Amino acid sequence: MPYETPDLDCPAGSSVIPPLWVSRHLGGGAYGPWTQITGYNCGADLLPAAIASAWRAMHITPTTYTTQPASGWAIASMGVIPVASAEPQTNAVTALGTPVLLRATPTNFTWTTSDGTDVTTSVAGDGYGSGAQPLTFDRREYRAQLALTTTWTGHYSLNGGATWAEAPGTATTTSATTSIHVFNPRVQLVDCDTSGDCATGASAGRTAATLTDPDADGIDNHLIPDHAINAYLEVRADGQKWTSSERRNPSQ
C-alpha cells in the first residue's frame, strides 16, 4: 500500500521527497532494522538539513595552546600569557550523495582559572588568542589550574572550498588543563647572596631563599607534584622539614 503524501507547502516546481530509511550494516553480512531518519521534505530543503546534521556530528579536536613563559610557574602579579591556536579544522563528508566540505573555525576562547578568573576573548581581537595581555593570579603561593573552552563556528562548501556558506549553530571543545605554580615574592633586605655568602664575611649557614625556593629548604616549590603541593606548603609554613623526596622530575 503506497504511503500517503502529506500536505506540504513546497515552492512551485519542487517535488515532495518521501522519508529516507536506512538499514545499518552490522558486519558479517548482517543488517539492522530499517529506521526512518527523515520525514517528508521538499526537495530544496533536504540537503541543507543533512549538512546541518553533519556539522553537528563533526569531530573537532580541542584547541592546543601554550603559556608564556612556559616554565610551569609564574609570578602572581605578572601572570602568564596563554596563546591558543586559531587554525580552522576541516572534514570532508558526503550528505545525501553530495560531497560536502565542513569547516570549524575558533571564534572565542574562554580561559578559566581555579581561583575564579573567567575571561572570554575573541580570536580576531586583542587578547589571549594573540597573546596581547597577561592572565594574572591571586597574590599568594599556590598551585593554579588553567582551563580553556573554545567556541567554534561552522561553514560548509559544495565546491571544494571555493566558496563557503554558514552552518547553523556553534560547537564547543574543552582543552587539557594546565597546572601552574604561582609565586608571590616579597622584597626584603638581606646581606647574603643566593649562595649563602654574606657581606660581613660570615656564612648564612643554610640555603638562601630564592624566587622559586622562598622557604629556603633547597627544593624549588614548583617541582612538587600537584597531589602533594598543598601538604608541602602546609609543612613548610609550619617550619617543618618536608620528608618526601617526590618531585615532578625525579632527577631534580
Wavefront OBJ file of the C-alpha trace (Angstrom):
o trace
v 0.000 0.000 0.000
v 1.593 3.347 -1.022
v 2.354 5.997 1.593
v 0.033 8.969 1.730
v 1.763 12.208 0.788
v 1.285 14.889 3.456
v 0.224 18.408 2.606
v 3.494 20.351 2.290
v 3.785 23.967 1.235
v 6.692 23.378 -1.146
v 7.943 26.005 -3.608
v 6.457 25.944 -7.097
v 8.101 23.264 -9.217
v 9.518 21.471 -6.191
v 8.670 17.829 -5.692
v 7.834 16.157 -2.407
v 10.586 13.774 -1.280
v 9.384 10.767 0.728
v 11.002 9.750 4.029
v 14.551 8.423 3.977
v 15.049 4.982 5.530
v 18.381 3.390 6.475
v 19.379 -0.165 7.374
v 22.813 -0.157 9.027
v 25.407 -2.791 8.180
v 26.158 -4.747 11.364
v 29.076 -6.732 9.939
v 29.318 -10.303 8.746
v 26.729 -9.712 6.046
v 24.007 -8.827 8.571
v 21.930 -5.647 8.539
v 19.870 -3.998 11.231
v 16.214 -2.985 11.031
v 15.077 -0.203 8.735
v 14.986 3.144 10.542
v 13.335 6.305 9.319
v 15.797 9.201 9.589
v 13.849 11.941 7.786
v 10.216 12.762 7.208
v 8.591 14.088 4.070
v 10.530 17.046 2.727
v 10.508 19.497 -0.100
v 13.360 18.805 -2.485
v 15.047 22.142 -1.861
v 15.127 21.686 1.934
v 16.607 18.203 2.331
v 20.304 18.834 1.611
v 20.737 21.814 3.983
v 19.165 19.774 6.769
v 21.549 16.889 6.087
v 24.526 19.282 6.055
v 23.416 20.806 9.356
v 23.246 17.317 10.846
v 26.762 16.536 9.562
v 28.092 19.762 11.102
v 26.570 18.915 14.487
v 28.263 15.497 14.321
v 31.663 16.811 13.178
v 34.575 15.774 15.387
v 36.645 18.817 16.420
v 39.995 18.342 18.100
v 40.301 20.529 21.235
v 42.422 23.642 20.806
v 46.132 23.417 21.548
v 47.685 26.275 23.492
v 50.876 27.328 25.238
v 51.681 29.686 28.081
v 54.366 32.336 28.030
v 56.578 31.800 29.915
v 56.319 28.016 29.666
v 58.324 27.358 32.842
v 55.481 25.709 34.780
v 55.412 28.577 37.263
v 54.523 32.265 37.296
v 54.719 35.355 39.493
v 51.189 36.190 40.650
v 51.149 39.847 39.603
v 52.849 39.175 36.255
v 50.909 36.034 35.356
v 51.189 34.179 32.080
v 50.134 34.895 28.520
v 48.160 31.946 27.139
v 48.339 31.670 23.359
v 45.882 29.374 21.577
v 45.938 28.041 18.049
v 43.439 29.816 15.800
v 43.720 27.288 12.973
v 40.405 26.081 11.482
v 39.681 22.381 11.077
v 38.047 20.777 8.037
v 36.313 17.489 7.365
v 35.099 16.066 4.045
v 31.762 14.242 4.231
v 29.030 13.059 1.892
v 25.484 14.264 2.550
v 22.736 12.530 0.556
v 25.273 11.629 -2.118
v 26.694 15.167 -2.319
v 30.360 15.834 -1.433
v 30.491 18.468 1.322
v 33.497 20.118 2.938
v 32.878 21.185 6.545
v 34.986 23.804 8.308
v 35.112 24.618 12.042
v 36.729 27.956 12.921
v 37.546 29.064 16.505
v 35.864 32.383 17.296
v 36.062 32.732 21.082
v 38.376 31.473 23.806
v 37.156 31.241 27.407
v 40.024 30.996 29.885
v 39.152 29.837 33.397
v 41.434 29.509 36.418
v 40.850 27.600 39.632
v 40.912 30.859 41.620
v 37.774 32.096 39.839
v 39.074 34.106 36.898
v 36.880 33.731 33.810
v 37.836 35.671 30.669
v 36.398 35.310 27.174
v 38.198 36.883 24.241
v 37.658 36.998 20.510
v 40.138 35.327 18.205
v 40.073 38.329 15.876
v 40.748 40.960 18.543
v 43.432 41.640 21.099
v 43.528 39.201 23.955
v 44.535 35.736 24.898
v 44.223 34.398 21.380
v 47.010 36.640 20.147
v 48.962 36.838 23.386
v 48.367 40.553 23.993
v 47.564 40.623 27.724
v 48.713 38.512 30.690
v 46.353 36.447 32.809
v 47.258 37.188 36.446
v 46.606 35.221 39.638
v 45.753 35.706 43.314
v 48.699 37.176 45.226
v 49.672 34.140 47.253
v 51.666 30.959 46.707
v 49.543 28.084 45.449
v 49.026 25.749 42.503
v 46.549 27.132 39.948
v 44.806 25.248 37.155
v 44.199 26.903 33.778
v 41.416 25.598 31.531
v 40.338 26.588 28.010
v 36.947 26.245 26.340
v 36.806 27.124 22.640
v 33.687 28.167 20.725
v 33.658 27.201 17.040
v 31.506 28.441 14.152
v 30.753 26.200 11.192
v 30.765 26.676 7.442
v 30.292 24.297 4.530
v 31.325 24.259 0.898
v 29.826 22.393 -2.051
v 32.677 23.296 -4.421
v 35.765 22.103 -2.598
v 36.330 25.264 -0.606
v 35.999 27.858 -3.371
v 33.028 29.424 -1.580
v 31.575 28.898 1.881
v 28.140 29.123 3.446
v 27.414 29.350 7.166
v 26.321 26.227 9.029
v 23.755 26.767 11.791
v 24.755 26.831 15.455
v 28.125 26.622 17.197
v 30.260 23.904 18.778
v 32.483 23.919 21.877
v 35.569 21.969 22.904
v 37.433 21.756 26.216
v 41.230 21.591 26.102
v 43.527 19.851 28.569
v 44.076 21.697 31.849
v 47.472 23.287 32.514
v 48.933 23.343 36.035
v 50.836 26.493 37.014
v 52.650 27.080 40.300
v 52.090 30.669 41.427
v 54.721 32.511 43.461
v 54.140 35.803 45.267
v 57.655 37.110 46.034
v 58.196 39.900 48.553
v 61.037 42.379 48.596
v 63.269 42.130 51.661
v 66.682 43.465 52.544
v 69.376 40.829 53.062
v 73.160 40.927 53.259
v 73.685 37.429 51.835
v 73.578 36.253 48.226
v 71.772 33.163 46.925
v 74.866 31.053 47.637
v 74.712 31.935 51.322
v 77.767 34.231 51.288
v 77.202 37.362 53.373
v 78.629 40.867 53.026
v 80.023 40.614 56.569
v 82.188 37.688 55.502
v 80.153 35.243 57.547
v 78.113 32.380 56.140
v 74.358 32.299 56.298
v 74.711 28.705 57.465
v 71.805 27.478 55.359
v 70.443 27.514 51.850
v 69.471 31.057 50.934
v 65.918 31.850 49.829
v 65.325 32.270 46.092
v 62.342 33.176 43.952
v 61.425 29.532 43.356
v 62.579 28.353 46.793
v 61.183 31.081 49.074
v 61.287 28.842 52.178
v 64.998 28.059 51.596
v 64.749 24.297 52.046
v 66.702 23.517 48.883
v 63.592 22.469 46.954
v 62.120 24.530 44.109
v 58.482 24.560 45.162
v 57.075 24.291 41.621
v 58.701 20.849 41.281
v 56.369 19.299 43.869
v 53.564 17.288 42.160
v 50.011 18.638 42.143
v 48.686 15.983 44.502
v 51.297 16.855 47.157
v 51.655 20.614 46.819
v 49.114 21.634 49.495
v 50.622 19.285 52.083
v 54.109 20.512 51.184
v 53.196 24.188 51.592
v 51.469 23.478 54.911
v 54.539 21.634 56.252
v 56.878 24.445 55.201
v 54.552 27.131 56.608
v 54.809 25.369 59.982
v 58.590 25.465 59.739
v 58.772 21.679 59.424
v 61.003 19.703 57.065
v 59.462 18.032 54.015
v 60.386 14.368 54.327
v 59.249 13.101 50.936
v 61.740 13.132 48.073
v 58.974 13.180 45.454
v 59.400 15.719 42.667
v 57.765 16.392 39.325
v 61.109 15.434 37.796
v 62.818 12.617 39.767
v 66.232 13.775 38.522
v 65.898 17.068 40.408
l 1 2 3 4 5 6 7 8 9 10 11 12 13 14 15 16 17 18 19 20 21 22 23 24 25 26 27 28 29 30 31 32 33 34 35 36 37 38 39 40 41 42 43 44 45 46 47 48 49 50 51 52 53 54 55 56 57 58 59 60 61 62 63 64 65 66 67 68 69 70 71 72 73 74 75 76 77 78 79 80 81 82 83 84 85 86 87 88 89 90 91 92 93 94 95 96 97 98 99 100 101 102 103 104 105 106 107 108 109 110 111 112 113 114 115 116 117 118 119 120 121 122 123 124 125 126 127 128 129 130 131 132 133 134 135 136 137 138 139 140 141 142 143 144 145 146 147 148 149 150 151 152 153 154 155 156 157 158 159 160 161 162 163 164 165 166 167 168 169 170 171 172 173 174 175 176 177 178 179 180 181 182 183 184 185 186 187 188 189 190 191 192 193 194 195 196 197 198 199 200 201 202 203 204 205 206 207 208 209 210 211 212 213 214 215 216 217 218 219 220 221 222 223 224 225 226 227 228 229 230 231 232 233 234 235 236 237 238 239 240 241 242 243 244 245 246 247 248 249 250 251 252
